[in-house]
Amino acid sequence: MIDSIDMLWDRTVIMQSGEVRANVTREDLSSSGRSLEELFFDVTEGLRPEDHYSSKED
């Protein structure tokens, strides 16, 4: 499903267990060299909170 929306998003908010785990713009994610899919799996597979992405615009 991530493949289906990869070209359509400007900002993503990934929530897990009712908490925002990542809030990032496409531009910020691109500049980090990461893909949306990588971010999703990093967040949902349990990286430390400080390793999650957050946009400068939060």
N, C-alpha and C positions, 0 to 999 in steps of 0.2 A: 504494500500500500504506500510506503514511503516513496517508492519510485514513481507512483502516479501523481504525487503532488510536488515533487522536487522542483519543478520549474514554475510553480504557481504561488509560492509563499514569499512574503516580505519579512515576517516576524513569526517566530514560533515560541510557544510556551508549552513546556513539557511538564506535566503534573504526574505525581506518583503518590498514592495513598493520601490524596487530598491536599498535597503540598506542591507548590511550584518548585521544581527542581532545576529548571533552566528557562531563561527568558532571553532570547537572542535574536538579533536581526540577521538577515541573509548576508548583508555586507560584513558584519562583524565575524560571522562564522566563516565566510569565504577568506577573510584576511588571516584567520587563524590556520587555514589550510585543512580544515576539517569538513566533512560532509554532514548533511542532515542525518543520514543514517548512522554515521559514527557517533554523533552527539546523542541520538536517541538510545543507542545500545549502551554507551558509556553511562548515561544517566540511569537507565532502567536496570542495568546490571550492577549498580552499586559503587560507583566511584565516590570518593570522599566529597562532601559538600563543597569544599574549597576548589575542587577540580572541575566543578560544573561551570557552565558558561552563563554569563549574564551580560546583557547589552549595556553599553555606556549610557544609554538613554533611560535606564530604569528609574 
